[in-house]
Every structure is written in structure tokens, then in C-alpha cells.
Amino acid sequence: MASPATEIDAAGQTVRVTNPDRVIYPATESTAEVTKLQIVEYYVAVGPGIMRALDHRPTTLERWPKGVYEGIKLSTRSGDHGDAFYQKRVPKGAPSFVETATIEFPSGRTADEVCPTELAVVAWAAQMGTLTFHPWPVRRDDVDHPDELRIDLDPQPGTDFHDAVRVAGAARELLEDLGMAGFPKTSGNRGVHIYVRIEPRWTFTDVRHAAIAFGRELERRTDGVTTNWWKEERGQSIFVDYNQNSRDRTIASAYSLRPIAGAPVSTPVTWDELPTVDPKAFNLHTVPQRFAELGDLHESIDDRRYSLEKLLEIYAADEERGLGEMPYPPDYPKMPGEPPRVQPSRKNAANWENG
């Protein structure tokens, strides 16, 4: 029998939570079970932080309404259907306080996507089974010019979080040399994310090129880093996923839960503590207390916006040396200047101009 609905206050707005006792995360050896109500309460507890990450940004909702259980699959871009899915269009019947932003996909199609403007939107989305929030790197008033460069350090097989932390240290030095301030966080899994606020005057293509340049410069500065798009070429390295800066590509926001056993959280950290943290220690049960004690470690992220000119100069210099455009994600239309989208092991004269 379903438990009766309850109501929760989200910064002055009442949000109704149905089936509040439904278990979304089963208990593990080290963490207690997590109910739907606890998820809503978690997001309210870290309200200022999650709103700083989402405020006025078109946001894709990653919904796991049946919970995070073995055997439950996430629907994919390639068409595989599952019980969990990405919600890119505002659902019918959304409350009046849920506002939207119109975004354009690489295909040219458009959608009205949820655009959080108040904490109640986050609480409502959580009550709808949303675990992870995926904001675009733009604001609603200008959806074609990102205000954020996102550096995604993704451990490949044979590497782990500690390898990502080492590369993050080199990334910090590179950012300092560029005159930029980066704000790190755990990914909620094995990686490290670094956010840099930028002036919103460049296109998605420009920002992606800046990310490519940043990754290539990291490759030159330290071992164990790769920008190779094809997995067969990456080796045991930390992959700088430049395509996370492409249009309609997003990263789990700061303070987002991840659909992994134990309810881990993508958690802001300081540069000084990053080398010593255990990302598994940051979860729904521990992060609210950390937030209450430390506040939002990304609180000053909006204080300054940076230019991409130096990174774009690096990209242009690399082009002159023969390092040009890189492959886009597989579901993208063919993009200007892009090399043939075929993995190197299948390279031949028929599908590779310089084969």
C-alpha cells in the first residue's frame, strides 16, 4: 500500500510529495536506504548550492522514478529503452511555478526545457524521480552563448580518481597561467569536473575549441592525459572530454545525486582538499552537514567572468601545426571541418580522405 502524500516547504513554496516512503536507493553495507522524501529534503537542504548551479539554465532532468536497482536501465541516445530516462522537454501538467527555456538541438529541432528559477522547481523535479540535474552552460536570456567552460577529467580503464586528481593539479596550474580561476568538484563517481565562468560572447563551437586547446595543452604539460576521442586510442589515461562543451551536451551539476548505489553526490571541493578527499564519502547522508558547516564552496563562482582569447589562440596555433578539428559525438550531424567520424582501426581510403 502506498504511503500517503506529504508536503514540504521549498523556500516558501509548498511542494507535494507522493509516495514519500518509496525506497529509491536500497541500503548498502555502508549507507542506509534512501526514500523519495529524503531526496526532496536533501535538495532543499542544499538549496542555495543547487540553485547557484541551475538558476535560469535550461536543465535536462535525469529521472529514475523506479529507483536505483540492479537491472534498471537508462534509456540512451541510440534508442535503447529503459525505465530511467532523460527528460528534455517540460512534462505535461507541470506546476505553474515551473518555467522553461527554449533550446535548439544540433539537429535544428527545438524544445521547451525546464529552467529552474526557484528551489520549488528542484523539489518538484525530485518528487518526479529526478536524481541528477544536467544544466546547459547557458542562461535563458542567451541560449546560444555559453557562460561556462567545463573541464571534464574522465578516468579511463586502468586509472582512477587519484589519477584524475593529479591531472586536476596540472589543470589548476594551466588555469593560473591563463589568468583564470577554476572551481573543482567531484563527479560523484570517479572523475573530477572543473568549471570556469566565461564571458558569454562565444559560440558553442568556440567554447568547444577552447576545451580542445586546454586538453592539448595539458597533454603537453603532463603524462597520462589524452584528448583522443576514440577509446581504442586513449590507453590508461585521463580523458579530457572536450565534447562536454558541445551544444546539448551536459554534465551533472554541483550537488546533483548520481544514480549509483549509496546515493553519491557531485560535490564542490577546495583545491587544497581535493588531493585528500574520498569521493565516496560525499553522499546524500553526509553532504547536507558539510554544506551547513562550509556553505557552498562555489559561492564566488559568479564573481568574475574570463576571456577565452588565449585558449582560442592556442587552438589556432595548433591548427597551423596540423592539429585541427576533432570528432563530434556520434549523433551529431556532420560538422564543418570535422575529420571522418570513424574509429582508427577501421580507417581506409574509402572513409578517410588521407587514408
C-alpha positions in Angstrom: 0.0 0.0 0.0 1.4 3.4 -1.0 2.2 5.8 1.8 0.1 9.0 1.9 1.4 12.1 0.2 3.1 14.8 2.3 4.1 18.4 1.7 7.4 20.1 2.0 8.4 23.7 2.1 10.9 24.7 -0.6 12.0 28.3 0.2 8.4 29.4 0.8 6.7 27.3 -1.9 4.8 24.2 -0.9 5.6 21.1 -2.9 3.5 17.9 -2.7 5.5 14.6 -2.4 3.6 11.5 -3.4 4.7 8.0 -2.1 7.2 9.7 0.2 8.4 6.3 1.7 9.2 4.7 -1.7 12.8 3.5 -1.5 14.9 4.9 -4.3 18.3 3.8 -3.1 18.5 0.5 -1.3 20.8 0.2 1.7 24.4 -0.8 1.1 27.0 -2.1 3.5 28.0 1.4 4.4 24.9 3.6 3.7 21.2 3.5 4.8 18.4 3.3 2.3 17.1 6.5 0.8 13.4 7.3 0.2 11.9 9.7 -2.2 11.1 12.2 0.6 14.7 12.1 1.7 15.8 13.0 -1.8 13.4 16.0 -1.8 14.6 17.0 1.7 18.2 16.7 0.5 17.8 19.2 -2.3 16.0 21.6 0.0 18.9 21.3 2.4 21.5 22.3 -0.2 19.1 24.8 -1.8 21.5 27.8 -2.3 24.1 25.5 -3.8 21.9 23.6 -6.3 20.2 26.9 -7.3 23.6 28.5 -8.0 24.3 25.6 -10.3 20.9 25.7 -12.1 19.5 29.2 -11.8 17.9 30.3 -15.1 19.7 27.5 -17.0 17.8 25.1 -19.3 18.1 21.8 -17.5 17.7 18.2 -18.6 16.2 16.0 -15.9 17.7 12.5 -15.4 14.7 10.6 -13.9 14.8 7.3 -12.1 11.2 7.0 -10.9 11.5 3.3 -10.0 14.7 3.8 -8.1 18.3 2.7 -8.5 18.1 -1.0 -8.5 20.0 -3.8 -10.3 18.6 -4.4 -13.7 17.0 -1.0 -14.2 18.4 0.6 -17.4 18.8 4.1 -18.5 17.4 4.9 -22.0 20.2 6.0 -24.3 20.6 8.4 -27.2 21.0 5.5 -29.5 17.4 4.4 -28.9 17.8 1.7 -26.2 14.7 2.0 -23.9 14.8 1.7 -20.2 12.9 2.5 -17.0 15.1 5.6 -16.3 15.4 8.4 -18.9 16.5 11.9 -19.7 13.6 14.5 -19.8 14.5 17.2 -22.2 11.0 18.7 -22.6 8.9 20.0 -19.8 6.4 17.3 -18.8 2.7 17.9 -19.2 0.9 19.0 -16.1 3.9 20.8 -14.6 3.0 23.3 -11.8 2.7 27.0 -12.8 5.9 27.9 -11.0 7.9 25.7 -13.4 9.3 28.0 -16.0 11.0 26.9 -19.3 13.7 28.0 -21.8 13.6 27.2 -25.5 16.8 25.4 -26.7 17.9 24.2 -30.1 19.4 20.8 -30.6 22.2 20.1 -33.1 19.6 18.8 -35.5 17.9 22.2 -35.6 14.8 21.0 -33.7 13.8 22.9 -30.6 12.3 22.1 -27.2 11.0 23.9 -24.2 13.1 22.6 -21.3 12.7 23.1 -17.6 14.5 26.2 -16.4 14.8 26.4 -12.6 14.1 29.9 -11.3 13.3 28.9 -7.7 14.0 26.0 -5.3 10.5 24.6 -5.6 11.3 23.6 -9.2 14.1 21.4 -8.0 12.0 19.9 -5.2 9.2 19.2 -7.7 11.6 17.6 -10.1 13.0 15.4 -7.3 9.4 14.3 -6.4 9.1 13.4 -10.1 12.0 11.0 -9.7 14.8 13.3 -10.9 18.1 12.3 -9.3 20.6 14.2 -11.5 20.3 17.7 -12.9 22.1 18.4 -16.2 22.1 22.2 -16.8 23.2 23.7 -20.1 26.2 26.1 -19.8 24.0 29.0 -20.8 21.4 31.2 -19.2 17.8 31.6 -20.5 18.4 35.1 -21.8 21.1 34.0 -24.2 20.9 30.3 -25.0 23.5 30.4 -27.9 26.5 31.8 -26.0 27.8 29.7 -23.1 28.9 31.4 -19.9 30.8 28.4 -18.6 33.8 26.4 -19.8 33.6 22.8 -18.4 36.7 20.7 -18.0 35.7 17.0 -17.5 38.6 14.8 -16.4 37.4 11.3 -17.1 39.4 8.3 -15.8 39.8 5.5 -18.4 40.3 1.8 -17.6 43.4 1.3 -15.6 43.2 4.8 -14.0 41.1 6.1 -11.0 40.1 9.1 -9.1 43.6 9.7 -7.8 44.9 9.9 -11.3 42.2 12.4 -12.1 43.2 14.5 -9.1 46.8 14.5 -10.2 45.8 15.8 -13.7 43.5 18.3 -12.0 46.5 19.8 -10.2 48.1 20.4 -13.6 44.9 21.9 -14.9 44.9 24.3 -11.9 48.4 25.4 -12.9 47.4 25.9 -16.5 44.4 27.9 -15.5 46.5 30.1 -13.3 48.9 30.7 -16.3 45.9 31.7 -18.4 44.8 34.1 -15.7 41.6 32.1 -14.9 40.1 30.7 -11.7 38.6 27.2 -11.8 36.1 25.7 -9.4 36.6 21.9 -8.9 34.1 19.3 -7.8 33.9 15.5 -7.7 31.8 14.0 -10.4 30.0 11.8 -8.0 31.8 8.8 -9.4 35.5 8.5 -10.4 36.2 11.8 -12.2 36.8 15.5 -11.5 35.0 18.4 -13.0 36.4 22.0 -13.2 34.1 24.9 -14.0 35.3 28.3 -15.3 32.9 31.2 -15.8 33.4 32.9 -19.1 32.2 36.0 -20.9 29.0 34.9 -22.8 30.3 36.1 -26.2 31.5 33.0 -27.9 29.5 30.2 -29.7 29.3 26.6 -28.6 31.9 25.8 -31.3 34.3 28.4 -29.9 34.0 27.1 -26.4 34.5 23.5 -27.6 37.6 24.6 -29.4 38.8 26.3 -26.2 38.3 23.0 -24.4 40.2 21.1 -27.1 43.1 23.6 -26.7 43.0 23.3 -23.0 43.2 19.5 -23.2 46.0 19.5 -25.7 48.0 21.9 -23.6 47.5 19.6 -20.6 48.8 16.7 -22.8 52.0 18.7 -23.4 52.4 19.5 -19.7 51.9 16.2 -18.0 51.8 12.5 -18.7 48.8 10.3 -18.6 46.4 12.8 -20.3 44.6 12.3 -23.6 42.2 14.2 -25.9 41.8 11.2 -28.2 38.1 10.7 -28.9 38.3 7.1 -29.8 38.5 4.8 -26.8 40.9 2.4 -28.6 43.5 5.2 -28.7 43.2 6.5 -25.1 45.1 3.9 -23.2 45.4 4.2 -19.4 45.0 7.9 -19.3 42.7 10.7 -18.1 40.5 11.7 -21.0 39.8 15.4 -21.3 36.2 15.2 -22.6 36.1 18.3 -24.8 32.8 17.3 -26.3 31.1 18.1 -23.0 31.2 21.6 -24.2 29.2 20.8 -27.4 25.7 22.0 -27.8 23.2 19.7 -26.0 26.0 18.0 -24.0 25.8 18.5 -20.3 27.5 17.5 -17.0 25.8 16.6 -13.7 25.5 19.8 -11.8 27.2 20.6 -8.5 25.1 19.0 -5.6 23.4 16.5 -8.0 22.8 13.0 -6.8 24.2 10.3 -9.1 22.2 7.0 -9.9 24.8 4.8 -8.2 24.5 2.7 -5.1 25.0 4.7 -1.9 23.5 7.9 -3.3 26.8 9.7 -4.1 26.8 13.5 -4.7 28.8 15.6 -7.2 30.3 17.8 -4.6 32.3 21.1 -4.7 35.7 20.9 -3.0 38.5 23.3 -2.5 41.7 22.9 -4.5 43.7 22.3 -1.3 41.4 19.5 -0.1 41.0 17.8 -3.4 44.1 15.5 -3.1 42.9 14.1 0.2 39.1 13.6 -0.4 37.3 10.3 -0.8 34.6 11.0 -3.3 32.6 8.0 -1.9 32.3 9.9 1.4 30.2 12.6 -0.3 26.6 11.3 -0.4 23.1 12.2 0.5 23.6 11.4 4.1 26.8 13.5 4.6 26.7 16.4 2.2 23.9 18.4 4.0 26.0 18.6 7.1 29.1 19.6 5.1 27.0 22.2 3.4 25.7 23.5 6.7 29.2 23.8 8.0 31.1 25.1 5.0 28.4 26.7 2.9 28.6 26.5 -0.9 32.3 26.2 -1.9 31.3 27.6 -5.4 29.7 30.7 -3.8 32.1 33.1 -5.6 32.0 31.4 -9.0 29.9 34.2 -10.5 32.2 37.0 -9.2 34.3 37.1 -12.4 34.0 36.0 -16.0 37.0 35.3 -18.1 38.0 35.6 -21.7 38.7 32.6 -24.0 41.0 34.6 -26.3 44.2 32.9 -25.0 42.8 29.4 -25.4 41.5 30.2 -28.9 44.9 31.5 -29.8 46.4 28.1 -28.7 43.7 26.3 -30.8 44.6 28.5 -33.9 48.4 27.8 -33.4 47.6 24.1 -33.2 45.7 24.3 -36.4 48.7 25.8 -38.1 50.7 22.8 -36.9 48.2 20.4 -38.4 46.1 19.8 -35.3 42.7 20.8 -36.4 39.1 19.9 -35.6 38.2 16.8 -33.6 35.4 14.3 -33.9 31.9 15.3 -32.6 29.6 12.9 -30.7 28.1 10.2 -32.9 24.6 11.5 -33.0 25.7 14.9 -34.4 25.2 15.9 -38.0 28.5 16.2 -39.9 30.2 19.4 -38.7 32.3 21.9 -40.6 36.0 20.8 -40.7 35.4 17.6 -38.8 37.6 14.6 -39.7 35.8 11.4 -40.8 33.9 10.0 -37.9 35.3 6.5 -38.0 37.4 4.8 -35.4 41.1 4.5 -36.4 41.0 0.6 -36.6 38.5 0.9 -39.4 40.4 3.6 -41.3 40.7 3.0 -45.0 40.9 5.0 -48.2 37.1 4.7 -48.7 36.2 6.5 -45.5 39.3 8.6 -44.7 40.4 11.3 -47.1 44.0 10.8 -46.2 43.7 7.0 -45.8 
